Amino acid sequence: MLEDWLSTVCLELGLERDEVDRDLVLDLARDVAHNVARPGAPLTAYLLGLAVGKGAAAGEAAAKITELAEGWQEK
């Protein structure tokens, strides 16, 4: 069902399905949810999308965010 949803949304938004790294986004969301806060997961995925839209490489941006999340301590 998730793959069908992803394909449908990509089509609707004019995105190429093969350019969307589903596992990268889901792994990033998991890392943020477990190390920071669950509500931070969708927000962080959105921020990743903004960064990629501005030209950042998705893998590099996700790696930076994951590193931040893994070292996060509640302030």
N, C-alpha and C positions, 0 to 999 in steps of 0.2 A: 504494500500500500504506500509506503514512503517513497519508493521509486516512482510510482505513478504520480503522486503529488508533486514531487520534484520536477518531473518531466512536464507536467501540466503548467506549473508556475513558470518554468523556463520559457515554454512556448508563449504563454500570455505576456511575459515581460520582454520577449524578443531576445532571450539569452540562448546561447548554444549549450545544450545539456552536457556535452563533453568538456566544456570549460569550467564546469562546477565540480569542485572537489568535495563531495559530500562528507567523506570520512574526515577530511581536514577540519571542516567546520564542526562536525559532531564531536571530534576529539577535543577541539578547543573549548567547546561549550562544556564538556565533561570536566575538563581541568579547572575551568573557572568555577563551575558549580560546586566542585568538591573542595577547592582550596580558598575560594573567596566567599561567594554566596550564590545560591541557586538563581535568584533574580538577575545576577550579573551575567549569566550565560547568554540570554538573547541579546542583551545590551552589548555585550562584547562581540557577538557575531555581527551585529549591526556596525559596530566600530571597525571591525575587520573589513566589512564591505565598503565602508567609506574610504578606508586607507587604500584598498585595491582600486577603487574608482579613481583615486588620485594618482595611481601609478605604482603603488607598492606591490612587490611580489607577494602573493598570498602565503606561500610557505614561509618566507622570511618573516613576515608580519605576525603570522600565527606562532612561530617559534619565539619571537620576542614576547608576545603576550603570555604564552605558556610559561616562559621563564619567570615573568613577573608574577603570575598566579602561583607557581610552585614555591616562590619565596615570600609570598604574601603573608603578613602577620597582621591580624586585626589591630587597627590603630586606636 
